[in-house]
Each structure stands twice: as structure tokens, then as C-alpha cells.
Amino acid sequence: MRNIIKFIIVIVLLGVIVTSFNQALNYSQSADLKRIEDTISQLCLKCYSIEGRYPPNIEYLKENYGLLLNDEQYQVVYYYEGANLEPFIKVWQKEQNYE
């Protein structure tokens, strides 16, 4: 009977550890995406303050403002409406295909 209780306690503890690790990993990934969005937004505002207009695309930020972005890992939606309107920015992590 004591062995069964010990076994159940070990299984429950392993479940808690795995769940905690998974939640920490998800939080870290969402924090990375938020950090990238904030960086792009800050560079857009920097461009607007210097040039008087928002950058037309992400490539402009890469070429003129030193934005470094791993295009193989992240997908960026950059919706530009005009020179005086702040662009919509959304970053997603691409799915990794392990073939």
C-alpha cells in the first residue's frame, strides 16, 4: 500500500514539473514576440521623429535603422496605411518543420 502511495506521489510531482516547464516555455515565447513587436514599434517611432513619416515596410527598417530579425523563425505582419498613420504590427513564430 505504501509503495502505491509513493508511486502516485511521484507521478503527481512529475506531472506538476512537466506542466510548470511547459507554462514557463509558453510565457517565454510570448514575451519574445512582445519584445520584437515593441522593438519594431520603437524603430517606427524613431523613423517618424527623424524623417516625419513612418517607414513603408520592414525592409526599410532593416536597411536604414538596423533592425535585425530572424525571418526563418518569425513572421511579421506590417500593415502600412500612410506616412502619417502608425502601422499595425503583429509578430508570429513560424512553425518548425523537423523532417
WORAGI-V226456 format. One line per field, one symbol per residue. ss: DSSP state (h for helix, s for strand, l for the rest). burial: # if it has 9 or more other ideal C-beta (glycine too) atoms within 8 Angstrom, else .. Layout:
ss=???
burial=???
This chain:
ss=lhhhhhhhhhhhhhhhhhhhhhhhhhhhhhhhhhhhhhhhhhhhhhhhhhhllllllhhhhhhhhllllllllssssssllllllllssssssllllll
burial=............................#..##..##.###.######.....##..#.###..#.#.#....#.###.#......#.#.#.#......
